[in-house]
Amino acid sequence: MKGVAMQYSPLADRLAGEGAAAWDIHFRAVAAQARGEDVIVLSVGDPDLCTPTAVIESAVAALRAGQTHYSAIIGEAPLRAAIAAHFQSHGGWPAGPDNVCVVAGAQNGLFCASMLLFQPGDQVLVLDPCYVTYEATLRAGGAEPVRVPPRPGGGFRPNPEAVRAAITPRTRGLMFATPNNPTGVVLSADELAALAEIAREADVWVVSDEVYASLCFEAEHRCIAALPGMAERTVTVSSLSKSHAMTGWRLGWMIGPPGLIAHAANLALCVLYGLPPFIQTAGVTALAEADAIAADMRTVFRRRRDRLLGDLDGIPGLRVLPPEAGMFVMADVSDTGLSSAAFARSLYQEQGVAVLDASAFGASAAGHIRLSYVLAEDHLSEAARRLAAFCRTRAGGLAQGGRHG
Ligand SMILES: Cc1ncc(COP(=O)(O)O)c(C=O)c1O
């Protein structure tokens, strides 16, 4: 297009973020798959499962009943009540509808929290490695994300002493996900208590991303917001994306003190103007069935995780970290002599398996790849077979692989 070079706001650059290169393989793999090529995509966290039928039927019935108009911007009252009740019965504090703002997925909630809590000059501590959007989400509002590495020695456990040491007069918040993406680490009661103590002492906000809460296998999910003195300084963000295989519905929420929720409603007015009413009605159905649905999902993902861990066991050059939750496995590939980026690139080129270079999630994950187990078990076994073939070609003299952490 001809003409003058129009200028963008600095926000546009802040949103561009880092780590985009890591997704290159993923997008290439998805395109190749669409062309009918033989590729296995283990690079995304979108379950292959269908949204439960009862939820779909509820949305269809709502559409037929005429729920096609604007809805309450903050979220319809029955849905907010259902979210509050769900939160309370799954480790949260006794929240009510006034503590809930419905948003377009957890990502939208993280963005709203960033806008409402932080301003230019503020620092927000982030447990590294973290979900890829955190960096740009925080920078969008002008805050500076300060990444705190995990405890040394493997396993990606948080390091509260390092968090404490990273506090400065500019620190205004702490943000993390439990369970974590990409590591599958679930923060323990002690770890959460230590982080809560630091947040209270430093008088900062906590943004707790709990989208994988219902996919805990061995570890128990706990809400930092339920600890003493935390409800008033914590924004809990979650959604139906992972728990109900509803990534495309974009139904999420923020839970926090009423003052914050009133501000969130004003922001939602500007950025969202309310979620479609038929989706909100289906959300009430989804939450009414949440425990049964989550139990089914957990069973499926636990079986897949176990199959993948079994198949990856002993592959030379791979050191696998068994996840406590979620839909991802991390594997340290540094013994192959390849960087995680080179490993992911060559694995895709030679074997048609797309995984993510986990350094996109933070420096502490360098040398690791992230594999998602969002496919049926036979596909996972085939992917592991290809991975083994790939590693054998790199593994002259490598010791047997194993698990760590
Ligand atoms: C840790 C984490 N937080 C948030 C999101 C975004 O979830 P939603 O679909 O609810 O926006 C994801 C998606 O993969 C995630 O892994």
The ligand as an SDF file (V2000), in Angstrom:
LIG
                    3D

 16 16  0  0  0  0  0  0  0  0999 V2000
   -0.9970  -21.0310   32.1820 C   0  0  0  0  0  0  0  0  0  0  0  0
   -2.0270  -20.5700   31.2180 C   0  0  0  0  0  0  0  0  0  0  0  0
   -2.7500  -19.4890   31.5260 N   0  0  0  0  0  0  0  0  0  0  0  0
   -3.7040  -19.0180   30.6850 C   0  0  0  0  0  0  0  0  0  0  0  0
   -3.9620  -19.6310   29.4890 C   0  0  0  0  0  0  0  0  0  0  0  0
   -5.0360  -19.0680   28.6100 C   0  0  0  0  0  0  0  0  0  0  0  0
   -6.2130  -19.7620   28.8760 O   0  0  0  0  0  0  0  0  0  0  0  0
   -7.6330  -19.2930   28.3290 P   0  0  0  0  0  0  0  0  0  0  0  0
   -7.9620  -20.1830   27.1910 O   0  0  0  0  0  0  0  0  0  0  0  0
   -8.5600  -19.4770   29.4750 O   0  0  0  0  0  0  0  0  0  0  0  0
   -7.4920  -17.8720   27.9400 O   0  0  0  0  0  0  0  0  0  0  0  0
   -3.2440  -20.7690   29.1170 C   0  0  0  0  0  0  0  0  0  0  0  0
   -3.4750  -21.4210   27.8310 C   0  0  0  0  0  0  0  0  0  0  0  0
   -2.7700  -22.2890   27.3830 O   0  0  0  0  0  0  0  0  0  0  0  0
   -2.2480  -21.2510   30.0050 C   0  0  0  0  0  0  0  0  0  0  0  0
   -1.5190  -22.3240   29.7150 O   0  0  0  0  0  0  0  0  0  0  0  0
  1  2  1  0
  2  3  1  0
  2 15  2  0
  3  4  2  0
  4  5  1  0
  5  6  1  0
  5 12  2  0
  6  7  1  0
  7  8  1  0
  8  9  2  0
  8 10  1  0
  8 11  1  0
 12 13  1  0
 12 15  1  0
 13 14  2  0
 15 16  1  0
M  END
$$$$
